[in-house]
Amino acid sequence: QVQLVESGGGLVQPGGSLKLSCAASENIFSIYRMGWYRQAPGKQRELVATITNGGSTTYTDSVKGRFTITRDNAKSTMYLQMNSLKPEDTAVYYCNGADAFGSGIYPWGQGTQVTVSS
């Protein structure tokens, strides 16, 4: 069973940047699609961005042009570069494999808290 550990969150001012990392316990090359998700207080978890093992990416509209998802299969690591952060980006961010419906495949990790506030 793949275990996922997210890191890199923190407190940042509006307009700032953060880079999140996702480390997997097993080689992720075989996982076709990986995704970053987030869950804000009182809201459902949402899929923010996905990347296939071939490098194709998708983004939810609210982060397009601001967030960039990448993956390093050799290191079994995935990243989310977040720029021009907004208060509405505040959430706990999670990584996971993503099935065809965008649902997470593996047990959820602890996530990493991102807080955007002045």
LOZA-486291 format. One record per residue (C-alpha): z, x, y; residue in three letters. Coordinates in steps of 0.25 Angstrom, whole numbers, plus 5000, padded with zeros to 4 digits. Each point is the difference from the previous one (the first is absolute). Example, Ala and Ser with C-alpha at 12.3 -4.5 7.8 and 13.67 -1.06 7.14 Angstrom:
2
ATOM,zz,xx,yy,res
ATOM,5031,5049,4982,ALA .
ATOM,4998,5006,5014,SER .
This chain:
118
ATOM,zz,xx,yy,res
ATOM,5000,5000,5000,GLN .
ATOM,4996,5006,5013,VAL .
ATOM,5011,5002,5010,GLN .
ATOM,4997,5000,5015,LEU .
ATOM,5008,5006,5011,VAL .
ATOM,4997,4998,5015,GLU .
ATOM,5004,5009,5011,SER .
ATOM,4997,5003,5015,GLY .
ATOM,5005,4988,5007,GLY .
ATOM,5009,5000,5012,GLY .
ATOM,5003,4995,5014,LEU .
ATOM,4988,5002,5010,VAL .
ATOM,4997,4995,5014,GLN .
ATOM,4988,4990,5002,PRO .
ATOM,4987,5009,5000,GLY .
ATOM,5006,5010,4991,GLY .
ATOM,4995,5005,4986,SER .
ATOM,5006,5002,4987,LEU .
ATOM,4994,5005,4986,LYS .
ATOM,5006,4993,4988,LEU .
ATOM,4999,5007,4986,SER .
ATOM,5000,4994,4986,CYS .
ATOM,5003,5008,4988,ALA .
ATOM,4997,4995,4986,ALA .
ATOM,5007,5005,4988,SER .
ATOM,4986,5000,4992,GLU .
ATOM,4986,5005,5004,ASN .
ATOM,4994,4988,5008,ILE .
ATOM,4986,5004,4998,PHE .
ATOM,4998,4989,4990,SER .
ATOM,5006,4990,5009,ILE .
ATOM,4987,4993,5006,TYR .
ATOM,5006,4995,5012,ARG .
ATOM,5013,5004,5007,MET .
ATOM,5006,4992,5012,GLY .
ATOM,5010,5001,5011,TRP .
ATOM,5008,4987,5002,TYR .
ATOM,5011,4996,5010,ARG .
ATOM,5010,4990,5001,GLN .
ATOM,5006,4996,5014,ALA .
ATOM,5014,4992,5000,PRO .
ATOM,4998,4986,4997,GLY .
ATOM,4986,5002,4996,LYS .
ATOM,4992,5001,4987,GLN .
ATOM,4995,5014,4995,ARG .
ATOM,4986,5002,5005,GLU .
ATOM,4989,5010,4996,LEU .
ATOM,4997,5009,5011,VAL .
ATOM,4990,5010,4995,ALA .
ATOM,4993,5003,4987,THR .
ATOM,4992,5012,4995,ILE .
ATOM,4993,5002,4987,THR .
ATOM,4999,5013,4991,ASN .
ATOM,4986,5001,5006,GLY .
ATOM,5006,5000,5014,GLY .
ATOM,4995,4986,5005,SER .
ATOM,5010,4994,5009,THR .
ATOM,5004,4986,5006,THR .
ATOM,5009,4996,5011,TYR .
ATOM,5007,4988,5004,THR .
ATOM,4994,4996,5014,ASP .
ATOM,5013,5003,5008,SER .
ATOM,5000,5014,4996,VAL .
ATOM,4985,5004,5000,LYS .
ATOM,4997,5011,5009,GLY .
ATOM,5015,5005,5001,ARG .
ATOM,5004,5002,4985,PHE .
ATOM,4993,5010,4990,THR .
ATOM,5002,5000,4985,ILE .
ATOM,4997,5012,4992,THR .
ATOM,5003,5005,4986,ARG .
ATOM,5001,5013,4993,ASP .
ATOM,4998,4998,4985,ASN .
ATOM,5003,5014,4997,ALA .
ATOM,5014,4999,5006,LYS .
ATOM,5002,4986,4996,SER .
ATOM,5003,4996,5014,THR .
ATOM,4995,4990,5010,MET .
ATOM,5002,5000,5015,TYR .
ATOM,5000,4990,5011,LEU .
ATOM,4997,5006,5014,GLN .
ATOM,5005,4990,5010,MET .
ATOM,4996,5001,5015,ASN .
ATOM,5002,4992,5012,SER .
ATOM,5012,4993,4994,LEU .
ATOM,5004,4986,5005,LYS .
ATOM,5013,4993,4999,PRO .
ATOM,4994,4990,4990,GLU .
ATOM,4997,5012,4991,ASP .
ATOM,5015,5000,4997,THR .
ATOM,5003,4998,4985,ALA .
ATOM,5003,5007,4987,VAL .
ATOM,4988,5006,4995,TYR .
ATOM,4997,5001,4985,TYR .
ATOM,4989,5007,4992,CYS .
ATOM,4994,4995,4986,ASN .
ATOM,4988,4998,4992,GLY .
ATOM,4993,4988,5004,ALA .
ATOM,4993,4991,4991,ASP .
ATOM,4987,4992,5003,ALA .
ATOM,5008,4989,5007,PHE .
ATOM,5008,5010,5008,GLY .
ATOM,5013,4999,4993,SER .
ATOM,5008,5012,4996,GLY .
ATOM,4999,5005,4986,ILE .
ATOM,5012,5008,4998,TYR .
ATOM,5015,4998,5002,PRO .
ATOM,5003,5001,5015,TRP .
ATOM,5007,5012,5006,GLY .
ATOM,5010,5000,5011,GLN .
ATOM,4990,5001,5011,GLY .
ATOM,5002,5007,5013,THR .
ATOM,5004,4993,5013,GLN .
ATOM,4991,5001,5012,VAL .
ATOM,5006,4995,5013,THR .
ATOM,4992,5000,5013,VAL .
ATOM,5009,4998,5012,SER .
ATOM,5002,5005,5014,SER .
